[in-house]
Amino acid sequence: MPGPPGGPEELEITLRRSAQARRMSLRVSGLDGQVTLTLPPRVPPAEGLAFARARASWIAAALARVPQGQVVRLGGTVPLEGVMRPILPGPARGAVQLTPEGLVVPGDPAQAGVRVAAFLRALARDRLVAAVDRHAARLGRPHAGLTLRDTRSRWGSCTAAGALMFSWRLVMAPPEVLDYVAAHEVAHLAEMNHSSRYWAVVRGLLPGYEAPRRWLKAEGSRLHAWRFGD
């Protein structure tokens, strides 16, 4: 939904109709900066554009908070367990290695991003399996397996059958954040809700979970800004 120059009209604004909407609303995605204008069924697009124009300052401020994409490449850096690690060239062959100096990435420089992503996924699996098994043992509830994805809408999930899913990008966050998400999902093995009983289970598994939860809410979207070429 483009518009005339001089405001939010210069942006690509996605128009969404909602039968449930009672009023116009704007949303700016914290992941990619997509601006969505939701309109009730009978509101004309021109009225929606005027609504967006009147909120140009709010849109600009929201877009300024969206993390800018960063490409992972040799000579750059990448967050790993909460620490920015230099990405260093390695020999022609071999595995990616974490050293005191940084991540050493052998092979074709053009494939460095893809190889770093594969390394992070493998490390995330190791860290999450250990955290999940520890929390599940403490809770006394078995889980039905663990999978990793590059999800944008959630950091983890737990099915009614006890299957757990996590975003591998959690390994980029401080270790206590990954541990919190593991505890959060394991707690659903006992309480498939977010009731006060559920949060009591989380607190029993991880006292002081509030601090990593706040970090994830404030900083988590920045983990999605990194691009690996995959």
Summary of the structure (lengths in Angstrom):
residues: 230
radius of gyration: 21.3
end to end distance: 29.6
largest distance: 63.1
contacts: 678
relative contact order: 0.11
helix: 42%
strand: 20%
